[in-house]
């Protein structure tokens, strides 16, 4: 053994630093890409009546991962969650609980939103009251804010616990002159206009 060490010179040992650097580089790029995805806008507005196909092309979604909801049908929070859970259940797992109590609907919605944050989904809310109509439609605006806030919180929860599993979720508010911010509790969510 001693003989082998005496014959071995430092010049015989090759350090492959270039390979290590190449291996580490994709990791850095992947991390940067995922951070950019986390910062990408997810809440948009569009003009009233914008065709669904236009939104799908613009945001790069297809029919299979798109849900369209009419907020005029929402009179109570229960109505909103039933509508959301029914439509998502038709495309994904069945999330609608046996009991339609508000507490059970909220639990089911939380579970549903956590799951869809790990997939790709486009949710278009039709007939969202604009700035001039919001004062007369406070219930509808409150329900839109509750849904947006729930999506935001589900996204943040996945981001903190398992960021690699994050998918892409986009919420589009279709209405006449929708504002640039949505107040959801103590949060103000920025709304990006599409057209």
Secondary structure, DSSP 8 states (H G I E B T S, - for coil): -HHHHHH--GGGS---HHHHHHHHHHHHHHHHHHHHHHHS--EEEE-TT--HHHHHHHHT--GGGEEEEEGGG-SSHHHHHHHHHHHHHHHSS----SS--HHHHHHHHHHHHHHHTTSEEEEEEES---HHHHTT-HHHHHHHHHHHHHHHHHHHHHHHHHGGG--EEEEEEESTT--SEEEETTEEEE-EE--
